[in-house]
């Protein structure tokens, strides 16, 4: 059976009871077959229990003593190869073990939930403590190969364990989960034997296995990164992580449906106290900007309008996406050593800026992003949101330093006047946010072992950090 659970508590329990009777017909799969179990928050904060199992049947879920099999999200099988349109080389030999993706929408107010005997964390009505991470996978692509077998070079497992020990109410991932696209070169012991490609094996090694303690610590809000577009890791994204319903006709398996599967509508997750997160999908933008007539212009203009509608529901809004709009990045010329700065994503700036020069609606005070492999904070004297970039949790880090203060003649976004900035280059870790008021937060930058390396205060759309550079 594959029935969605109704949103009401009584209705959900009725369905669970019905399914429990059906469950007695066949024995449940062993608990050891469950490779991952976690909770995803979607539209309006609705919680979805998720599981990935190596068995051909979904495990049992226990909701306050009512036991039933989970629903099938994506059918049992290997992730099928798309062909040569993947951005990495085509690897039909890449390992892709068959798995089954399962889900169950949890009734509001559920007090205890377990999958195959494994307790799951439940959402809180008043979220006080948030972990923010991003860009967590181990890079194996082209000429760039990270030593995935070395916990010093690829420390995401340590970062996840340290973040779990902080005991968050919520985990926000700002995108780019999957990086193991090409095989490790022969004779490189640092990544020898690593799975690669777009199937479960690479997804498990890159995300689910190292993230396990953090997956079990709190519900998750997940932003889609450019590594999760259909031409890259999108098939796994849709099967395992996306907060929207799974669509077998637009799940990135068939390139002809990418015009649907590469875009999703934004949604809001309440935090309590008239505050909310607004999560939007920027995965398929173009950092160079769009040419006239590009279909993505209309797509992202529609995204902006839906963000604006969501932002009107609450007084205090924090936006979440993968691509920064108000942050600096840096490049170094290999020949001269000269460093040049670049600003936020050109594609989104082009489209959003045509609607509103501020880029995001006026009631959004804060943007959480990743994509640039560093930690960064920017705050503005102009009416622009504070930006935090948290792309420093596992992927090989950027090493070109940012300045301690913004150059007088440069800004990361059109018309934005920088009043404060801070950064950490070539360091792995995670960011935490602890609420101190309706629109006020204490932000701490932690290293891989959980030690505080910087502290920041956020009040409305302004922020300030203790040190400009870590």
N, C-alpha and C positions, 0 to 999 in steps of 0.2 A: 504494500500500500504506500501511496505517496500523496498524503493529504496535508495541505497547509493548516496549521493550527489557528483557530480564531483568536482575536486579540483579547477577548474577555477571559477572565480567570475561570469562570464556571464553564464556559464553552470549551476552553482548552482542556480542562480536566475531563470533560465528557468524552472528547476525542481520545485523550490518553487512555481512559478506561476501556474504550472500544478497541483501541489498538492493542492494549495489554492482553485482551482475550485472543486476538489473532496471534500474538507473540508466542502463545503456548503451543502453537502448531509446529513450530520449528525451533530448535535450540538456538540461543543467541550466539554470535561469534565470540571467541575467547577475548578476554580483556587485553591480552597481549597483542592482539591484532590492531588495536587502536594506536596509531602512530602520533596523532595529535588530537587534542580536545581543548576548546577555547570558546570565548564568547565575543561576538561582534555586535557593536551597536550601530543601528541604521537609522532610517527616517524616524524622527520624533523620539529617538532614543530607544526604539524597540529592540529588544535583545534577542539575538539568534545564537543558540548553542550550535557549535560546529564540531565536526569530527572528521578525520581522515583515517580510513582503515584499509588494511591490506586484505581484509576478508570481503567476499562478494555480497555480504549482507550488513546492514547498518547495526551498530551496537544499541543496547538498551539505554534509555535515558530515564532517570528517576527524578521526578519533580514533586517534591513534598510528599513522597511516598507513593505516588502514582507512577507506575513503570510501564513503558511502551518502547517499541523500536523507534529510532529516529527516522526521519524522512530522508529519502534519497535527494541530494542536491544535484550531483552529476554522476552518471552511471559508472559502474565498475569497468575499468579498462585502463590501458596505457594512453597517455596523451598522444594523439596522432600527429605525425610530422606534417607541417603545412607545405613544405617544399622549399624552393630556393629563394623565396621572398623574405626569409628571416634576415635580420640585419647582420647576424653572424654567419659564418660559412654554414652550408647545409650539412648536417651530420645525421644521416639516417641511422647510423650505427650507435648513436648516443643512447645510453641506458634509459629506459622509461618503464619502471615497474608498474604493474596495474594496481590502482587503488580506487576506492569508492569514497566520494565526498558526501557527507550527511549533514542535515541541519534540522533543527526544531525551533520554532518561534516560541519563546518563553512567555508564559502568562504574566501580566503585570502583578507585582507583589509576591512573586515566588520567593520562598524563604530558603529552600535548599534544593540544589540541582547537582546531579552526578551523572557522568557518562561512563558506562562500564565500570562503575564503582569509583571513578575518579571525580572528586568534588570540583565544581566549577565556580569561579567568582561571579557575583551578581552585581548589577548596577546599583549605584547609590543615588538617591534623589538629590542630595546635596553633595556635589563633587568638590572636595577641598584639595586633593593632592593628585597631580598629574605628572606622569613621566612622558617626555617627548624624545623620540629617537627617529633616525632616518638613515637611508643609504647603508643598509646593514649587510648586504651580500659580499661575497669574496670575488674580486674581479678576475675573470679568465676570459680574455677577449682580445683578438687581434694581436698586437705586440705587447699588451699589458697583462702581466701575470703576477698575481698576488700569491704569497705562500700560504695557502689555505690550511695547510697542516701545522703551521707554526702559530701557536696562540699569542705570540707577541706581535706577529705581523698581521694576523687576523683574529682580533680579540672579541668578536661579537658575543661569544658564549659567556665570557667574563663580564662584559658590559651588561648583558641581560640578567645575569645572576645578581650583580650589584644593584641594578635598577629594581629587581624584584625585592631585594632586601630593604629597600626604602619604603616598601608597603604602599604603593599608590592606590588611589581609588579608580584610576583610569590610565590607560596607556594610549598615547597618540603616536602613530607611525606616519611620518610625512613622505613616505614613498621610496621606491627603488629597493625591492626585496631580493630580486633575482639578478645575479651577476655571472654565474658560471655558464657561459655560453659556448666556449671553445674548449677542446681538450688541453690538458696540461702538456707542454712540450716535453719530448723525451729527454731524459737526463736532468730534469729539474726536480729534485726530491721535495722541495717545499710545497708542491701541489700534486705530486705523483699520486695517481689513483683516485683523484677527485672526480666525482660524477660531473657531467656537463650536459648541455643541451637544455631542452625546455620541458622535460618530463618530471615526474615526481621525485626521482633520485636527486636531481640538482636542486629542486625546490626544498626538499627535506634538508639537504646538507647546508644550503644557504640560509634557510630561515627556521623551519619548524624544529629541527633538532637543537640548534644553539639557543633558540628563543624559548624553549620549553618552560623554564622556571618563571619567566615573565608572562608567558601565555596563561599560566596558572595563577597569577597574582591579582589580576584585575581584568575587567572587560576592555576591549580594544576598539579604537576608532582608527580607520585605515584610509590613508590617501593613496591614490594611484600615481605611480611615477612613470617616467618615460621608459623605464625598463619593463613596464607592464603593458606596453602597447601590444596590439595584436601581432605585429611583426617581430616581437621579442617574447616576453614572458606572459603575454596576455591570456593564453589558454589556462595556465595555472592560476592566474589572478582570478579569472571568472569561476573556475572550479572551486577554489579554496577560500578566497578572501573577500571578494566584492560584497558590499552590504546590500546590493540590489538583488532581486530574484534572478535566478539562473535561467537564461534563455538558450535552449539547445540550438536555436536557429541563428543566434548571434553571440557566440561564445569564443570567437577568435579561431575556431577550427577551420572555417571556410573563408578565405580572403575576400570572397565576393560579398560577405556580410560585414566587413570591417567598418563600413560607413555607419553602422549601428553599434557594433561592439566596441569601437574605440572611443565612445563617448557615453557618459552617464550623467544624470541630473544631479545637481547639488542637493544636499539634505542637511537638516539641523539636528543636533543632539543637545538636549537641555542639560545644563549644569546645575540648575537650581538658582534661586535668588535672582530671577529675571536675567540670567546669563545663558548663553548657548554657544556651541561650536557650529560653524557652517563649513561643511566639507565640500570642496568642489574638485572635479576631475580636470586636471590640466595636462594629462599625459601626452596628448598628441599635438601639443603646440610646437612652434618652430622658433628656436632661439634667434634665428636670423630675421624673423618677421615674415609676413605673408605677402605673396604677390596678389595683385588685383584678380578677383574672381575665384580665389581659393575658397573651397567650400567650408573650410574651418573658420573663416571670418564670421559667417552666419551662425555656426555652431557655438562659438564662444561668446558672441553677442547674446545669444539665447541663454547661455550660462550666466552672464552678467545679470540679465533681467530676473532670472530665478534666484540668484544670490540676493538681489535687492529685495525681492518679495519676502524671502526668508528673514532678512535682517530687520524687517519692520515688525516682526513678531516679538522681539525682545529688545530691552534697552541696551544691554551689554553684549557685544558680539565679538567673537574670536574666529577668524577665518583660518581654514586649514587646507593647504594644497601642497603640491610638490615643488613648483617653480617659484622662486622668490620674485617679488615685484619691486621691493624697496631695499635691496641689498647689493653690496659690491662683491665682485669676484676679481681675480688678478691673474694676469699672464706675464711670463718672463720671456723675452726674446732670447733664443738659444745662442745667437751670435754676439749680441751687444750686452746682454744681461739686463736691458732696460725693462722695467715693470710698467705695464699698462693696466688700468682698471676698466672693468665693464659693469654695467648696471643690471637691472632686472630683466626678465624674459621679454624679448622684443616682440614676439607674437602676441602675448597677452597684453603687453603695454599698448600695442597698436590697436587691438580690438577694444579693450576696456577703456583706453584713453579716448577713443572716439565717442564713447557714451558719457564718460565722466572723467575730467582731467585728473581727479584724485585717484583714479583707477578702480578702487573699490568703493562701495557705497559709504556715505558719510557716517553711518552708525556703526561701522566696523572699526574697532580701535586697535586690533592686533592681528598680525598675520604670522602663522607658523608654517615654515616651509623647509625643504631640504635641497637636493640637487647639487649644490655646491658642497664639496666634501671638507667642511670645516664647521666651526661654531661661530655665529656672528649675531650681533645686536646692532640695530640702528634705530634712532629716535629723531624726530623732526620738529623744528620750530614752526614749520608750515603744517597745514592741516592734513597730514598723512599718518597712517597707522604705524605704530611700532612694528618692526620686523625682527623676528628671530629665525635664524637658520640653524637647523640641528642635523646636518648631514654628516655626522662624525662618529657613527656607532660601529662601523666595521669595515667599510670599503676603504681601499688605499686612499690616504688623505692627500689633500692639496698641500703643497709646501711653499708656494709663493706667498710671502707675507702681505697682509693688508696694512695700510698706514694706521697710526694711532689716532689720527684725526682726518676727516675728509678734506681733500684738496679744495681750495676755495672755488675753483672753476669746474668742479665735477659733482655730479649728483647721481644716485642710483636710479632715480625716477624723474620724469619731467616735472619741473617746478618744485621739487622737494628740497627743503633746506635742512641739512643735517645739523642737529644740535648735540648729538652724542653718538659714539659708536664704540664697539668693543669686539674683539675677535680672539679666536684660538686656532692656530694653524698647526697641522701635523700632530694632533693629539686625539686620542680616542676616548669616548665617554658618552654621557647622556645628560639631558637637561631635565630639571624638575621645576614645577610651578606649584606653589602653595598659596591658596587664597587667603588674603588678609582683609578684604573688603569687597563690596559689590562689584567693583571694577579694578581691584588692586591685587597684585600678586607679588610674592617673593620668589624670584627665580634663582636657582643655583645651578652652576655648571660643574658636573662631577667628572672625574677621570674614570678609567675603566674599573678601578677598585672602589669607586664610590666616594673618594675624597673630594671635598669642595675645592674648586680651583678659581671660581669667581662667583660673585653674588650680584644680583640686579634687583631693583624695585620697579614695578610697573604700576602706574596710576593712570587710568583711562588710556589715552593714546600716547602717553609719554613714558619713557623708561630711562633708567640710568644704572650703570654698572660700576662696581668698585674699582676695577682696573681696566684700562683701555686695551691691553694686550696681555694674554696669559703667557 
